[in-house]
Amino acid sequence: MTTGEKIIEEMTSLYDEKQATHLARFFKTGKGEYGEGDKFLGIKVPFTRSIVKNYRKKISLKDIEMLIDSEWHEIRLSGFLLLIELYKFSIKSHDIDQSRQLVGFYLNNLEKGNNWDLVDLVSGYILGDWVLRNPGNENLLIDLARRQGYLWHQRVAIVSTITLIRAGKFDLTIQIAEMFLNHPHDLIHKATGWMLREIGKRGGKEEIVKFLEMYKLTMPRTMLRYTIEKFPEEERKYFMGK
């Protein structure tokens, strides 16, 4: 039995119908919702992380491919989290060719990360880290942001920039945020506002205020609310027009 098969067997044995039903509602899997048709085992994230910890030194890319091809949400999450572990090992061992291969694998399988947790828990640690370490690769994120109709690719584009924000680099986030000012989906508004808020928390409030002065009247209200969430009350009222 391969490592991937062992993980699948272990995780499927933990099926919890009540928790699975709750997660299906939480992640909006109903008809016409953003997670339509996804299936859950009812496994909480801390337990999935414990499985990743147990198997991270035994995993192969072939195993990961098997995991992210699963019909079960939590098994796909385990695969993406194990991909992070492989990527981190390649960075630690200075194997640039393997790192590039893993980034390419991630980019080729973004559609399997088809909910916000499968984006938010993964993208910054692989794609964001790669762009930070390899200046000149910013177009990887710009290209994803331009993919009209590909919600999760676009969320990857903005959320990946969290790694650059933590390193004090804000320009790419702001560039992508400007691209999303007319985006139709609430999940992009929330993610963009979240990243802008992170800039403000990490020494870039001047840049955010400048952005808000330009776009406060036209940007989506959800994006605006998320951006100014940590501002003092008077500033929040000012930018909300109250």
N, C-alpha and C positions, 0 to 999 in steps of 0.2 A: 504494500500500500504506500502510495506517495505521500509526502507531507501535505500537499493540498487535499488529498482524499481524507487524510486523518483529520484535518481541520473541519472539513465539511461534515464528516461523520460526527465529530464532537459537537459542533454547533447545532446541527439538525436534531440531535438527541435532546436538546434543551428547549424545544418548542413549548411556548407558553401561550395558549390561545387567548387568554384575557389580555395579556400585555401586547400580543401581536395585534389584536383589534384596536387597542388604544393607540399604538404606534401608527397603524394604518390611517386612523383619523387625524392624528397629529401631523403626519407628513402628507396630508391631502392627496389620498390615492383614489378618491371617488371619480366618477365619470366627469370629464371636462376640467378636473383639477390638475395642478402642475405635476403631481406624482402619480397620475392615473395608472392603475394596474399593478403598481409595485406590491411585493409580497414581503411580509415580515415574519420572523421567527419569535419575536418577543424577547430578544436579548438586549440588555442594556449596554451602553457604550463601555463602562468600566470593565465589564466581563470580556467584551470583544478585545479590549486593550490587553487584558491579562493573557488571552490566547496569543495575541501578537508577540508579547514578551516571551512566552514559552517557546514559540516556533521561529523567532526572527533569525536565529543562527543556522537554521536548517532549511530555509526557504530558497526556492529557485524562481527565476522569472517564469518558467513553465507552470509552476505551482500557482503563482500569482495570476497568470492568465486564466487558469481554471477557476480561481476564486472570483475574479471580477466578471466572469461569464455567468455566474450563478443567478438564478431567478430570485434568490433571497437577498434582501437589502443588507442585512448584517454580515453575510458572507462576503458580499462585494466590498463592504467597508473594511473587513479584515484584510482583503486583498490589497486595497489601496494603502492601508496603514503599513502593511508589510512592504509595499513598494517604497514607502518612505524609508524604511529600515535598510533596504538594499541601496537606496540612493545615498543615505548617510554613510554607509560603509564604503561606497565608492569614493565619496569625498574624503573620508578619513584615510583611505589608502592611496589617495592622489591618482586614481585611475580615471583620467579625464574621458577616455573613450567609453568606459562603462557608464559614467555619469551621463554622457551625451546619449548613449543608447537608451538609458532609463527615462530620460526626458522625452525622447522620441516615442518610446512606448507609452508614456503617460499621455502625450498629445494625441496619439493614435487611438486612445481608448477613453477619451473624455466623455463620450456619450454614455458610457456605462456608469459614470458618476452622476446619476440623473436625479439628484435631490440636493438640497442646500447643505446638508451635513457632509455628504460625499464630496462636496466642493470645499467647504470651509475648513474641514479637518485635514485637508490634504494639499491643496494647491500651493499655498505659501511655502510649504516645506520642500517641494520639488521644483515647480516652475518658478516661483518667486525667488527661491535660493539660487537657481541657475542663472536667472537674469541679473541678480545682484552680483554674482561672482564673475559674470561674463558681460561686461558693458558692451553695448552694441547689439545685444540680443533683445532689446526692448520691443522690437517689431513682432516678436512672438506673441506678446500680450496685445499689442495694437491690432494685429490680425485677428485674434480671437474676439476682441471687442467689436470688430466690424462685421461679425457673422450674424447678420440679421436673421431672426427666426431660430437661432440656436441659444436658447436661454442659458443653459448650463455652461456652454463655452464662454458666453459673455460674463457670467458670474465668476468663472475662473479668472478671466482677464482682470477684473477689478480686485477680487479678493487676494489674488497672488501678490498684489503690490504691498500687502501687509509687511512682507519681509523687507522691502525697500524702505517703507515708512519707519520701521524699527531701526534701520540703519541711517535715518535722517535724510532720506532721499524722497522728495515729495512730488517732483515734477511729473513723473509718469502717472501717478494716481490722479493728479489734477487734470492731465490731458485726457485720460479715459473718462473721468467724471464729466468733462465737457461733452464728450461723445454721447453720454447717456442722459443728457438733460431732457431729451424728448423720448426716452425709452418708454414703451407702453406697460411694462410689467413691474408690479410692486416689489418683487424679489430683487430686482436690479436697483430700484430706488433705495431699498433698505441696505443692501450691500454697499452701495456707493456712499450713502450717508454715513454708514459705519466707518468706512475707510477715511472719509473726510474728517470725521470726529477723531479718529486715531491720529491724524496729522496734527490737529489742534492740541491733543493731549501730549504730543511728543515734540513740542517746541515750534510747531508751525502755525500757531494761531494767526499770526499776521497774514500768512498766505491764505488761510481759510476765510478770514474777514474780507480780504480782497476778493476772493471768489464769490462770497455771499453778496457783497455790494454789487457785483456785476449781475448776479443771477437770482437773487432772492425773490424777485417778482415773477420769474418764469420757471424756475426749477420745480419739480414735483414736491408737493407739501410733505410727503413722507420722507423724501430725501433731505429736505430742509430740517424737519424735526429731528431726524437721527443725527444730522451734522451738529446741531446746536444743543444737543441734549445736556452736555456738561457745562454749557455757558452759564454765567450768572443770570438770575431771573430777568433783570432789566434788559440785558442784551438779547435774551430769548424773545422777550416781548417786542423789542425793536425789530428783529429780523422776521418775526411772524406778523408784523404789521399791526400789533395790538396796542 
